[in-house]
Amino acid sequence: MDRLRVLCEVAEAGSIARAAGSDPVRQSQFSRQLKELEDFFEIELTRRQGKGLVLTEDGKELVQIARESIGRLQDFQLRAGRRPLSFSIGGGDSLVQWLILPRLVALQKQLPRIHLRLQNLRTVEIVSQLQELSLDFALVRREALSVPLASVPLGRMEYALFCPRRLLKANDRPTLCQLVSKIPLAMQCGDGAFIRQFRNWAEESRLDLSIRLECDSFPQACRAACSGQFATILPTIARGDFPQDEFLEFDVPFLNRKPRQICLAWNPRTLRLRSEAVEILEVLKRALKLE
């Protein structure tokens, strides 16, 4: 089991050095244990690619078997010791921040014997980890999912521009175009789908954007707006962070014409391998509905 666990750790890290850290003794031990696994099964499990390792097809299959076996044994150990079972929920920073965290009290009441582990992940990581069974459940866009993953819709993600009243004149209700051209904006940086849509709309509308702060995430942009110095465009699930008497909310039609469908996703094998997962799935379906 130790050798199989090492195989899983190396597969996830991509190399022995990253899995074992900077400890040369552990690196040597991991190399020996992988070699012992290959000798035992009489197959090649990994091969070198550059400075890292990649799994052979046999290696990928064994990692899958090992993850399932180790997971079931860990569940057995926790269940036998009357300790809470651990289940993971992955999602982007915004969904974790504004959809899961506000519902934690309700989730804990309905799942008192379950230890939840929240993971902030990119979409590609979510899909990969669900397929590999290293993630139990996830919140993700419907179009990002692929076979064999299953999902249920939670609702549509819509957007709004949140502007501090102090940045506007009394009784002033400017248009969206006027806002993004004149009011200091805190916006996501990078090349994600959201910022591309925003910049394309601004270009088509021939607007000179007033972006004064670029952020890595929606929650960062939210904190910047809460300072009262910036307006920002965020998912509407963030509106609870803005006092109504201090902020105005503006619709963003170019983003909301085709709102994103957010789903609760899982691998059907998780439900077969972990009996408690069926109950947890039903609780999550009810608790995480977008209002």
N, C-alpha and C positions, 0 to 999 in steps of 0.2 A: 504494500500500500504506500509506503514511503517513496518507492521508486516511481510508482504511478503518479503520485502527487507532484513529484519533481518534474515529470514529463509534462503535466498540465501547466505548471508554473513556467517552464521554459517555453512551451508553446505560446502562452499568453504574452510573455516578455519579448519573445523573438530571438533571444540569445541566452546562452548560459551566463555570460557576464552580467547582463541586466537582471536575470532572475536571481543570481547569487549575490549581487551587489559587488562591492570592491574587495570582498574577502577571498583571497586566492585559495584558501583551504576549502571553502564552500564550493568554489568553482571547480576545483579538482574532484570534490566529492560528487557534484552533480554530473560531471563528465563520466565518472566511473559508474554511477547509478544508471545513466542512460545506456551505457555500453552493456551493463548487466541485463537490462530489459531486452535489448536487441539480441543478446546471446540466448536469453531464456526463450523468446518467441522465434528466434532464428530468422528474423527479418530486419530490414533497415527501417528505422523509425524517423530519422532526421537526416538531412544532408545540408552541407554548408552552401550558403549563398552570400557572397561578399563577406562581411564581418559577422553576419548573423546565421541563424539556422532556420530552415523551413521544414515543415513536416512532409513526409511522404504520404501517399494515400493510405497506406497501412497505419502510419503514425496518426493521421487525422482520425481514423476509425477507432484506434485504441484510446486516444484522448477523449473521444465522445463517450466510449464505454467507461473509462476511468472517472470522468466527471459525474456520470449518472451513478456509478457505484459508490463513489466517495460521498456524494450528496445524500444518497439513501442511508448510508451508514451513519453520517452525521445526524440526520433526522432521527434515526433509531436511538443513537446515544442520547440526544436531547430529550426525546420522548420518554425513554426509560428512566432518565434522571429527573423527570417532571420539570424540565426547563423549557422556556419559550423557544419555538422553532423560528429560524431566521428566513425571511423572504425579502427579496430585493425588488425595488420599483425604480426604473430609470426614466429619465426625461430631460428635456432641455431646461436650462436655468429658469426660464420664465414659468414653465408649467410646474416645476418643483416649487418655485417661490409662491405662486399665486393660485395654484389649483390644489396641490397636495397639502402644503403646510397649513393653510387655513382649515383644513378638514381633518387634521391629525387627532383632535379630541374625539370626534365622531368615530374615526377609524379605531382608535384605541379602545373605546367603549365596546365596539362590536367585535374586536379581535383582541381580547385581553391576554391571551396566551401566545400571541405572535410578536416576534421582534422584527420590526420593519427597518430596512436599510435603504435610504434614498441615495440615488446616484445621479449626478449631473453629467449627462453624456450627449455627444453629438449624434445626429440621426444615424449615420453610418455605423457608429459604435453600438447603438441600440439594436439595430437589425442584426448585426454580427453576433452580439452577445445573446440575443434571444435564440438565434439559430443554434448557438453552441451550448445553450442551457446554462450559461454563466450569469444570466439575468432571468428573473422569474416573470416580471410584468413590466410594461413600459407604456408611456404616453408618447404618441408619435403621430405624424401626419399619415393619413390613410394611403396616399399615393407612394409612400416610401416603403410599404410592406411588400413582401413577396412570399411565395410558397416556401415552406409549409406553415408559415405563421398565421395565426387566427386573430381576429379582432372584433370589437364591437364599438360602434360610434358613441362618443360622449357629447358631441356638439360641435358647433362651428366657432372658429377663432376669428373674431372681428377686431378692428382697430379703431382708435380714436386719438385725436390730438388733445393733450392736456396742457392748458396754458394758465399760469398764475394770473389772477386778476390784477395784481399789482403792476403787471407789464402792459396793461391795457388802460385806456382812458375810461372814465366813468360812463357807464351805459353804452360803451362801444362794443359792437358785435361784428368784427371784421370777417371777411370771407377767408377760406382756407388758403387761397393764393396770397392774400395780403399777409396772413400770419407767417407763412414760411418764408416770405420775402423780407419781413421787417422785424419779427420777434426773434431774439437769439434762440437757437435750437440746440438741444443735446440729442445726438442721433447715434445709432449703431454705426460702426465702421466696418470695413471688410467688403466682401463681395457676395454676401448672402442674398437669398431671393428677395427678402424684404427690402433691403437698401437698394437693390437693383431696380425694383418696381418703383420705389420712391424717386430715384434719380431719373428714371425714364419718364415718369409722369411730369417731373419738373422741367425736363428738357422739352417734352412735347408742348408743355404749357408756356415755354419760354420764360421760366422764372429764374431769378438769381437767388439761390438759396442762402439763408442766413444761418448756416451751421457754424456754431461757435465752440462746440465741444463734441468730440467723437469718443464713443464708449465701446467696450467690448461686448456688452450685453444689455438687454432691456432693463434688468434690475439696476444696473449702474446709471442708465439714462433716467430711470425713475428717481433715484436718489438725487441726481443733479437737478431735476425739475422741482423736487421737494424743497430745494434750497431757495426757491422763488426767483432764481436768476434765468431760468430757461423754460421754454416749452418743449414738449417731446411727443412723439407718436409711439403708443404702446398698445398691447392687447387690452381690450376692455376689461378683462378679468383683473387688471391692476387698479381699477378705479377706487377700490377700497382704501388705497394708500393716499388718496387726495381728498382733503376736506372740501366739501361742496361749497362752503362759503369763501374758500380761498382760491378755487380753481374753476375754470370753465372747460367744458368738454365739447369738442367739435368732431363731427362725423368726417370720415376719410373715405369718400366714395370709391376712389380708384383702387383702394385695397379691399373694400368690402363687397365689390360686385361679385367676386368669386371667393368667398371666405374659405379658409382651410378647414377641412374636416379633421378633428382630433379624435384619435381612437385609443382605446385601451387594448394593447396587444400582448400576446403570449404565444408560447410554443405548445401545441397540443400535447407533446410528450411530457411537459411539466405536469399537466393534470393527471397523466397516467402514472408518473413516477412518484408524485408527492400528493397523497390523498387530501391533505389539508388545503391544497391549492384550489380545489373546487369551491370550497366555502369562501376563501379569500377573494377569488374572482367575483363571486356574486356580491360580496360586500363592496368591492372596488367599483363595480358597475354602478351601484346605487349612489355611492358616496362621491364619486368624481364626475358626475354629470355637470356639464357646463350649463350655467343658468342663462 
